[in-house]
Amino acid sequence: MWVEQLKQSDHALWEQFVRRHSRATFAHLPGISEAFEKAYGLKTVTLAAFCSRSAGNNEAPGTSEQRRTLVGLLPMVHIKPLLWGNEWVSMPFLDTGGVLAEDCETAEELVRQALRIAALERVRKLEFRQPGNGSCQTAEAVAHRPAQENADVVEGYRKNVLRRKVRLVLELPDSPDTLMQSFKSKLRSQIQKPMRDGLTVAAGGLELLDHFYEILCLNMKELGSPVHSKEFFQSILRALPETTHIFVAYQKSTPLAAGLAIGFGDCLYNPWASSIKTYRKLNPNMLLYWHMLEFGCRRNFKFFDFGRSTPQEGTYKFKVQWGAVPQPLEWSVYTLGTSFSSEPREEKSRYATAIYCWKKLPVGLTKWLGPKIRKHISL
């Protein structure tokens, strides 16, 4: 087995490996790495593990390129935080990523090689966003455990494992009617109310991007967080045109809520969704999510991933009411030196003033300034 960086000519091999691997997510696809490059100019590095494959009796001898077999990969994106340092993250802005390998030995070797290269380039932090392997029933307890302290030191990097977040996943039945009947009466009424009030939902692609982005910009300003560039979402839609869908809830022609969903394997992922605060009493969010779930059922997806949340916070409770089950996210963080914050409250207090000031800015300014800042923030 040997490890090397994937080349442009290897993208077909990369995609085939990801699509057949049982633990892969859309975050591992080459199109996602390309979206980071095109939208933000971020450098991406993908390490791949290969093993030799002997030619069979009926196979003509060929080059080593023809006989090699991909057995593992690790896509990474180079993030430069605003103040100092540099990081490699797999994958930034998303919930998952990390090492994808056929066995533990291969996975460990990919990590070692990544750390060796990072040490030569003085990368101060590497973060691999692996889905946790704990049971759904104990996911919340796992998420509340503190990060591992004084853990392994590998190639000069100290390893910690963050378990602050969970992803909320709903198992989908064969039909939307079955799903609707599984909801409590209160939830059904919250879905039916916007229907009675005349709200509608449109599903599509690039033609709905402007409406999706306007809603996202308003929502991110309310949250006090820089928004992604429109080019980032445009790049994803163009990289994965058959499996990426935008949903927008309308009152007549006015867009009130929107979400972006990406289908991969047997799961429909919803990494981004927003609604306009002014119209929330109309419940556009409930109708929006229902249409995404209905879409998932009709397209024969087995699961719907609502995205990550902190246990017991508002978004967590919103997702759980649909029947979603928490699954742990375990993010492995390797840092040079000893500086590492394992307490989320420290991070929140550190940015409290910036969040407050951001909320006071005009929307137009946040749309212009947000993407310039956002590409430096890996969350």
N, C-alpha and C positions, 0 to 999 in steps of 0.2 A: 504493500500500500504506500502511496505517496500523496502529498498535498501540494496543490498549485493554485494560482489564481485563474479563475475562469476567464476565457476570452470571448469576444463578441461572437465568434464562430461556434461557441459552445452553447448558445442560448437555447437551441432546440433540445439539446441533451438535458440542460438545466430544467426546462419546462416539463419534459417527460418524467424526470425523476420526481419533481414536486407533485405532479398530478397522480402519481401512483403510490406515493408514500402515505401511510395511514395517519400520521401525525402532522402532516403539512397543513398550512392555512394559506389563504390568498396572499399573506404578507411575504411568503417565500417566493412568489412568482417573479420572474425577471422583469415583467412589465411594471411591477411596483418599484423596483430599483430604478428603472428607467424614468419613472415619473419623478422621483427625487432629483435625478440629474437634470431633466428637462425643465422642471418648474423652478428649482432653486439653485441649480448649478452645483449641487452637492456631489462630492466624490464618493463613489461606491466601490467597495472591495468585496468580492465573493470568493471565498476559499472553497476548494472542492477536493474531496478525497477520491482517489482512483485506485483500482486494483487491476492487475493484468488478467486477461481472459485468454485461456489457451484456445488455439484454433481447433475446431472439431475435425473429425475424419473427412467430412464432406466439404469442409470450408477451406478455401484456398488461402495460402499464407498471405498476410497483408501487413500493413504498417502497424507500428505500436499504437498509433492514433485509432485505428480501426478495431484493435483488440482490447482497448482499455474500457473499464466499466466504472461508471460513477456510483459511489457507495455512500457519499455524504457531502453536504455543503453547508456553508455558513455565510449568508449575505450580511454585509455590514454597510453602514452609512456614516460618513465622517461629518460630525457636528462640531461646530466651533461656538461654544457659549459666548455670550456678549462680553463678559468681563475678562476671562482668561482661560487658558488651557484648551484642550481639544479632546473629543470623545469619539469612540466608535460604538454605534448602537445598532442592534438588530432586533426589531426594526423601529426607528423613531416614528412618533405620531400615532403609532398603532399599538394594539394590545399584545400581539404575539410576534414571533419571529424566532431568532435563535438557531441553535444547531439542529440540523435534520440529517440523521444518519441511520444506517441499517443496524448498527450495534454500538455498544457502549465504548468499546475500544476506539472505534472510528470517531465518535463524538469527542472523546477526550483528546485525541490527537489533533482534531480541528481546533479545539480551544487552545491547546498548547502552542500550535503554530500561529494562531491569531495573537496570542500574548507575546510571543517572540518578536513578531513583526512590529507590534505596537510598541514594545520596549525600545526597539531600534529607532522608531520615529518619535519617541517621547510622548506617546499618547497617555494621558493621565488617567483615563477611565474607559472601561469597556462595559457595555450592558447588553445582556442577552435575555430577551423577553420570552421565556419558555412558558407554555401552559403548565400548570401544576399537575401532579399525578395523584393528588389526594382524592378522596371520595367526595361526591357532591354534598353528602350529609354533613361533612365536617369542614366544608370549605370556609365557612364564616369563622370558625375557630382558628383555622390555619391562617387566615388573613390577619387575625388579630395578634398572632404571635410576633414578637419582635424580630428584627433582622438578626441573622446569625452573627455573633461577635467572635472575634479571634478565630475565625475559620481558616481554611486552607490558605497558604501562601504559595502561589504558582507563578513560576518565572518572574519572581519579584513583585507580583501583584497580590494584594490581599483580597480575598473573596468574601462577599456578603450576599445573602439571599433576602430579597425584599418580598414580603407577603402582605402588602397593605391593601391590595385590590383583588376583586373577584370579577369574573365575567359572568353574565347572567344569560343562561341558555334555556330555551323552551323547546321541548320535543313536540313536533308538529304531527297531528293526525293525518289521515288520508284525505279528509275533506274539510273545507271551511265551516260547514254546518256543524260538524262534530266539534270543531274547536270552539265555535260560538256557544254551543250548549255546555261546554265544560267551564265556562266563565260563571262567576257569581252574578246574581241579578243586578247588583249595583254597577258592575263593570259593563254588563250588556246595555244597561240604560245610558251609561256615559258614552257608549259607542253609537247608540241609536239616536240620541238627542241631536248631534250635529247633522245626522242624516235628515231628520225631520225639519231642521232649520234650513235645509237647502245647501249645506256645504257639500262639496264634491272633491274627489281626489283624481289627479292625472298622474299617469306613470309614463316615463319615457327616458330619454338620454340627454344628449347635448342641448336639445331644444329647450329643456327646462332648467339648464344650468344657471341662467341669469336670475330666475326667481328663487332657486335654491340658495344662491350665493347672497342675494339681498337679505333674505331671512337670517342666514347664518351670521352675516355681518352685524345685524341688529342684536341678535342674541348674544354674540360674543362680547359686544360692547357692554351689554347689561351684566354680563358675568365678570367684566373687568379683565378680559384676556385677549391678546392679539389674535387676529383671525388669519387663517391660511390665505394664500393667494388664490385667485380664481384659476390661474394657470395650473396649480397643483391638482385641482379636481378635474380640470379639462384633460390633463395628462393621463390621469387614471382612466377616465372615460374612453380616451382614445387608445390606451394600452389594452384595456379589457372591454371592448365595446359590446360583446355578446353577453357579458355576465354582470355588468354594472348598470344599475337602474336608479333614476331619480324619481321620487314621489313628492307631489306638492298638493297640499290641501287648500282649496279656494272657497271664498265666499263671493259668488258671482265671478268676477275677474280679479279679485284681490287675493294674492297669495298670503296665507296665514301661518302655515307650518310646512316643513319640508324635511326629507330624509334621503340619504344615499345608501343603497344596499349593494353588496357584492356577493354574488353566488360563487361558491367554490366547493367541489365535492358534494356532500349531502347537506351542506349548511349554507344558509343565507345570512350574511353578516351585515350589521347595521352600525358602522363606525361613527357616522355623523347624522344627527337629527336636531332640529331647532324649531322653535315657534316664537311668534311675536307676542310679547307680554300683554300688550293692549287687548288682544283678542282671545286670551286664554279662557275666559269665561264661556266662550262658544265651544270649547272642547275640540279644537281642530287637531290637537295632538293625539287624542284618542282615536279619531277617525283615521288619521295618518297611519298610526301603528296597526290598526286593524287591517287597512289595505295592504300594508307590507306583509303582515302575517297571512292574509288571504292569498296574496300573490305567492308566498312561499309554499302554501298547501297545494295550490293549483299547479305549481311547477315541480311538485314532487320532492321538495326539500324535506329532509327529516328533522332538521333543527333550525331554529332562528336564534342568532346570537345578538343580544341587545347591546353588547359592548360592556366596558368595564365600569365599575362603580366602587365606592367605598362602602363597606357594610353599614347598614342602618341610616345612611344619609338619604336625602330626598330622591335622587335618581334611582338608588337601590330599591327603595320602597315602591316607586312607580313601576319598575320592571318586575318585581316579585308579584305584584297584583295580577299580572298576566299569567302567572304560573311558572315563570322562569326560575330555574334552579341555579344557585351560586356554584361556580367552579373556580378553584384557586388559580391565581396567577403567581408564578414564582420567577421573579426577575433576578438573575445572577449578575452581580455588579463586581467588577474587578478594578481596584484603585491602586495607583502608585502612592506610596506614603501612607499616612495614618488618618488623613482627613476624610471622615465619612459621617453623615448624619442619618441616623436610623429612626429619628423621631419626626413624623409628618407635621406635628405642630410647629416645629422649628422652621420648616419650609414655609408654612402658611404665614407665620408672623413676619418672616423675612420679606415677603412680597405684599404684605397688607397695604402699605402706603401706595405702591405702584398700582395695585388693583383699584384702590379708591380713586386715584388720579385718572386712570384709564376710563373709568365709568363717566367721568365729567367731560371727556373730549367729544367734539362733534363726530358724528358717524363718518362723514367724508374723510376726516383726518385719520380715523382708525382704519379705514379701508386702505388708505395710502401707506400709512406707517406700519400697520399690523404685519403684513407679509415680510417686511424688512427685518422685523424682530422675530417673527414666528419661526423662521428657518434656523434660528440659533437655539430654539427650545425643543428638546427631544420629546417631551410629553405630548 
